[in-house]
Amino acid sequence: MKENIKKFIDAQNAPGFSGYANAQKELIQGKKLSHWIWYVFPKLKAISQDSPYERQYGIESLQEAKEYLEDSTLRSRLEEVCIILLKHQGKTASSIFGFADAGKVRASMTLFYLASNDDIFKQVLDKYYNGAPCQDTLYALNMSMPRKGGFDAHNDNQKDRYRDCKPHSTKNNVRTKGKVSGTTNKGKNPSKARKFKKVAILLIVFVVIIGVFGGIGYGAYSMLIKGQQRNQEETLARNSFPEIAEESIKEKNLIITLVTSDNVIIDSEGLGKYFIQTSAPLSGNTCLMDTVTNTYNLQYTKDNINEDISFNVSIEGCTIGERIFSYQGLDDTKDEINEELKLSVSSIDLRIYEELAWYVSVNQQVAEAKYPKYIDRIKSVKDENFAALLTRKLETIGTIGLQAGKSTKEDNDAIPAEIKNGIMMTRPISMSMANNLNTEYRRIISEYNRWVVDVYRKDRRNIIRKQLASCRTFTDLRHIIRKYEKDSER
């Protein structure tokens, strides 16, 4: 497989919220929430904006688009998401993808229709864009949309369609002794010539009248209507979103309501009981949600107005909910916006976690009779990552018969020397150094990196270094982070 095509497979197979499986799930639900548009609906690189993702996953040429479709996996997935879109009723492209990404989908469908002439891509354009292709893509390729017979050039010179027509023959059209039925060979019929002249004069007069009044009407149309359309098109061409005046930007108080997958509201008490952590990066800073008022304040300025705010909900580093917020998606008429974020776990799943966390807090083992029952309950958890977290917690507690392997687990929990050196210096750890670690330990390193940024921001490096001096295992590191966060909340 060519490297320029393999990168799309690698990106789509990535775990979590950025992979194809999650993109398919969000499209079925009818709302894009995560970041995957660049490699699920790739478009022509020549019309991309100056974005690292668009530069990385932009299609170089029409030939590369054909190579993309020659890969059975990529083609089947692209057709699959098209089928999902065609099944939706009463939705627009903007309501599913958002204003900016809706334009990327149009460009992608146009590119692959030009590359394959496959009708399924044309159906998406017909359904969501009134059949109008992406003009930037057409101009970049110097093409127009193909008809069923093939591609059309911009200047499609139509040849004489009557060149091969044969004259009509009737049984009365027979030449006899210098005559043809109804005419003579001496000349044209005078009466027919006069009628032809009258018709020609009437046509000329009609064309002149239409030209005069049509010119006046078209001039008025150009001044009043076409001028407005041109101004709108120029505004959209300058930016994906209309420009927002600086004086209209004001602080937004965003109130998030967390709801489990079985529609149970998580209040402030639930946030503490289940150790739920919420965060969202804004202008490079990660801030924690206020667990007392259950609110999160977003301060927008002209510098971050176009940033997407990825709101994350997690338990012990395991993500159980995520949603994207943007200024353009909020109601400008309100200072307080109420939004709902549905989690990927149910209230029953959270109760399992609460029970296992209690065993850990009192350092007590699960009875041997309950151990297999917990395994069966964990099997019913639909979120695979959260089920893995519950399984690890159950194994940590264990029963009397499972404690023999505890020392081995503690040995595997040790932090590698190269990572430990960076931690002792309170420096962020490159995720490339954590490639050989399992998923849980990589999450702890990712959590440590976010935490150490907060430490630097509050200038508490000297205090934290003393605490990290005794850190030997990933469990120790997690306890130090949790203790710091609780002390900060006080």
N, C-alpha and C positions, 0 to 999 in steps of 0.2 A: 504494500500500500504506500502511495506517495505521501511524503511528509506534509504537504499542503492540505491533504485530505484527512490524514490521521489526526491532526490537531482538533478537528471537529468531533471525531469519535471520542477522543480523550476528554474533551470538555463536556460532552453530553453524558458520558459515563461517570462524571464526578459525583460523589455522594452528597447527600444533603439537599439544600434548597436551590442549588445552582445546576443540578443535573436534569437530564431529559425527563426522568420519571416524575419529578416535581413539576416541571413545565407542563407535562401532559395532564397532571392532576389539576393544576390551576386553570388550564384552558377548559377542562370539563366543567369546572365550577363557574367559568365565565368571567374570571378576574385574574389578571396577571399581578402577582405580588412580589416575586423574586426577580433576580437579575440573570437572565439567560437568553435574551432576545438576539444577541449577536451571533450565536452559533446554532440556534434552533431555526431562526429565520435570517440567514446571512444575506447581505446585499452587496452590491458592487462597491469595491474599495474606492473607485474614482470619485464617487459622490458622497463618501463618508466625511464626517466632521473630524476635527483633530482630536480623536479619542484613542487611547491606547488599545481598548478592546476592538474598536472598529478597524484600527490599523492591523491588529493581529488576525482578526477573523473576517476581514473584508475579502470578497472574491475578486481576483485580479482581472479576469477576462471571461468572455462567453465560453471559451474552451474549458476554463477551470470549473465553471458552473456545470458543464456537461460531465466533467470528471466527477464532480460531487454527486450527480445523479446516477452515475455508473456504479457507485458503491451501493449495494443492495440495502445495507442497514440505514444509511443516510436517506436514501430515496424513500424507503418504506416509512421512516419516521416523519419525513416532511409531508408525505401524502396522508399519514395518519392524523397529524395536527390539522391539516386542511379539512379532512372529513369531520373532525370535531367542530371546527369553526362553522362548517356548512350546516351542522345540526342545530345550532343555536337559532332561536326565533326572537325577534323583537329587540335585538342587541345591535349596537354599532361597534365599529372597530375601536373608537375612542373609549367606549365604556368598558371594553375588554382589556385593551392594551395601554390606555392612556394616550394623550394627544401625540406625544413625540414618537412613541413606539408604533403607533398605528401607521405613521408614515414609513417606518422601516419595514413593516410587513408588506405594505403596498410595493415598495421597491423590490423586496425579495420575491414576491409573487410575479412581478413583471419580469425580473431577470430569469427565473426558472421557466416561465412560459416561453420566453424567447429562446431559451436553450433547448427546450424539449417539445414545445407545441402541445404539451399535455393539457387536456381540457380542465383538469381539476384545479389548476392554478388560475385559469381564466374564470372558473366558477366563483372562486374567492373574490377576485376583482369585481365580478358582476354583483355579488351579494353585498359586499361591504363598501365598494368604491364606485358604484354605478357603472362598472365596466371601464372606468378611466384608469389607464396605466400610469406608472411613475414617469413623468416627462424627463426628469433628470437622468434616469437610467437609459431612456431611449436616445437622448442627445449624446450621452457618453459613449454609447455603442454605435451611434450614427445609424439607427434603425427605427422602424415603426413596428407596431404590433402585427404579428403574422395573421393572415387569413387562413382559411382551411387549405388553400392551395399552396401556401408557403409564405415566405417573408416578402414584404413590399418595401421598395426603396422610397425615400421621401418624394422624389420626382418620378412618379409612376406614369411614364408616357404610354397612353393607351393607343394601341394600333387600330387601324381602320377595321371595325368589327364586321363591316359588310364586304371586305375584300374578297372572300371566297364564296359569297352568295351567288346563286345561279338565278337567271331570270325566270319568272313564272311562265309556264307554258299552258295554254288553253287550246282546246280542240278547234276554236274558231280563228286562232292566230295563224293563218295559213296564207302564204304569198301566192296570189293567182294573177297572172297576166299584168304585172306591174302594180297590183293593188294588195293592200292588207286590209282585212275585215275592219270596217269602220273608218278607214283613213285612205288617203291617196299618197303616192310617192312623189307628188309635185311640190309638197310643202306642208307646213303646219296648218292646223285648223284656225282661222282668224278669230272665231268667237272664243275659243279656248285661250288664245293669247291675250285678248282684252280682259277676260276674267282674271287671268294670272296677274296682269298689271294692277288691277283694282285691289286684289288681295295683298299684293306687295306694298302698295301705297298705304293701305290700312294698317298693315303690320309696322311700317316705319313710323307712322303717326303714333301708334300705340306704344312703341318702344320709347319714343321721345317723351311722351307724357309720363310714362312710368319712371323714366330716368330722372326727370325734373323733380317729381314729388318724392321718389325714392331717395334721391340725394338729400333733400331737405329733412326727411324722416331719419335717415341714417346719421346725419350730422347732429340732430338733437339727441339721438340715442347714444352716440359716442360721447357727447358732452355730459349728459346726466347720469347714465347708467354704466357705460363701459369705463368711465373715469373712476367711479367708485369701486368697480371690480378690480381695476388695475392697482388701486391703492391697497386693497385688501391682499392681493397676491404679493405685492412688494413687502408688506408687513410680515406675512408668513414666511417669505423667502429669507428675510434677515435673520430670523431665529425660529427655533422649534416652537417656542411659546411667545405670545405677545409680550412686548416690553412692559414692565411694571414700574410705574413712577416711584421714585424713592420715598416721596412723602406719603404714599399709600401703604408702606410697609410698617406694620406695627406688631407688637408682641402678641403671640397667640397662646392662650392657655388651653392646652389639649388634655382632655380628661379621657383616659383609657379605661375601659371596662373589660376585664379578662373574663372570658366565658369558656368553660370546658366543652369538650366535643358533645357531651350530652346536655348542654345548655344550662349548666349550673354556674352562677356568677361567683367569681373569686373576689371576696372583699379584702380589706386590709388585714383582717385576722387570718384569712386563708394564706395570704402572702407570707406571713411569719410562720404559720403552722407547717407549711410545706416547703419552707426555705426557698421560695420562688424569688429569683433575681431578675430584674428588668433593667435594660439599658438601651441607649440609643446614641450613636455618635453624631455630633453636630459641630461642624468646623474643626474637626480633628480632635475634639474633646469628648470623652465618654462620661456621661452623667447617669447617676442612679435615680430611679423613680422614687418619689416620696411615698413610703409605704404607709404613712399615717393618713394622708388625705387621698391617696390613690390617684395622684395627678402627676403630670409631667409637663413642665413649661418649656416651650420651644421659642427661643428669642431669634426672630428672623431679622437680618440686615441685608443691605444691598450686596454684601460679599458672599452670603450663603443662600440667597433666595432661590437659586436653581439646584441646590443640593437635595438629594433624596435622603430621607431620614429612615434608616432601617431599624425598626423597633424590635428588640429581641427579648424573649422570655425564656428563662432556663432554670434548671434545677441541677446543682452540682456540675455546671458546665454543659449539661445536656439540653439542647434547644427543644422546647416544646411549643413554641409559637413565634411567628415572625411576620411583620407587615411593613410595607413601605408607605411613608407619608411624604407629601411634597406641598409646598406653599400653593402651587397652582390648583391642588385638589381640595383646598380648604375654603370655607365660606367666608368671604371678606366682610360680610355684614355682621358677623358675630365675633366677639372677643373670646367666647368660650365654646369650644367644639367638643362634642361628645362622640366618641368613636368606639366601636366594639372590635376586639381582637379574639378570635376563636382559637383555642389551644388544640393541639393534636392528641391530648390525653383526656380521659373522662374523670369524673369525680371518684369512680371506683378505683381507677389506676392510682390516683393521688392518695387514697386511703391505704392502699398497699404500701406505698412509699412511707407514709406516716407510721405505719406499724413497724416496718423494718428499721426506720430511723430511731424508733423508741428502743428497740433491742440494742442498737449500736450505742445509744446514749447511756444506757444502764449497764453496758458491757455484759449482756446476757445472751445465752445461746437459745436457738429455737428448739423446741421439743422435737424429738425425732418423728413423732406422729404428725406434727404440723409441717415439717419440712417439705414432704411431697405435695401437700395441699398448696403451699405457697408456689411451688413450681407450676402446678396446674393453673393457679390464678394468674401468674405472670404470662403464661402462654396465651391468655385471652387479651393481653394488651396489644393494641394494633400498631402503636408507634414502636418500631423496631429498636430505635436508639434508647428510648425510655425503658423498654423491656430489658435491654442489655444492662442498663444502669441498675434496675431492680435485681437482676440475676447476680451482678457483682456484689451488691449489698447483701444479698442472701448468702452468697459464698463467704463473705467476710464474717458474717455472724456464725454460720455453720452449725453443726451439732457436735456432740461429743465424738462421734465416729469420724468426723471430717477434720478435726483439729490437727491430725498428724501431719498434714501437708502445709501447716501454717508457716513454718520457718522458711520453706521454699518460696512461698509467696512474698514474704518479707524481703528475701534476697532479691527477687525479681523487681521489687518496688524501689530499689536503690537508684538514685539519680546518677547517670553517667558523668564521668569526671569532667569532660569538656563542657557539658551543660552546667554542672555544679560551679565551675570556676566563674562563669558569667553571672550566675545567681548570687554568688558571694560578693560580687562587685555591683550588684543591683543594676545590671545592664539587661536590656531586652535580648531575648534569645532568638536567633534566626530559625525559622520553621524548617529550613533545610537540614538543620542539625537534628531535628526530631523525626526525620523520615522513618528511622528504624524503630521508633516507639509504637506501641499500640494506640488505638483511638483514644482511650481514656487519658493516657499520659500526654498525648498531643493536645488534648483539650486543656489539661492543667497548665501546659506551657503557654498556650494561647491566652488563658485567663491570667497567668502571671505577667505576660507582656502588657495587657491592658492595665493591670494593677500597678505595675512599676511606673507607667506613664502618670498615673494619679499620684504616686509617691513623689515623683520629680516635680509635678505641678505644685504640690503642697510643701515641697522642700523638706521632706522627712527622711532623706536617705540615710543619715547617720543613725537615726533611731532604728530603722528597718534592718540595717546591716548587722546590728547586735542580735536581732531576732533570727536572722538567717544564718548566723554562725553555727547554730546547732542543727541546721536543716540537713538531713541525710537521705530522706526518701521523698517520693512524690506525695505521700500521705502527709508528711510533715509540712511540705510546702503548701498544700491545700489548707491545712489547719491555720497556718500563719496568715494566709490571705483572708480566710473567713474571720479570724480574730481582728485583723486590721479593719475590715469592713464594718464589723459590729462596733468597734471602738469609735470609728468615724461617725456612725449614726448617732451615737450618744452625744 
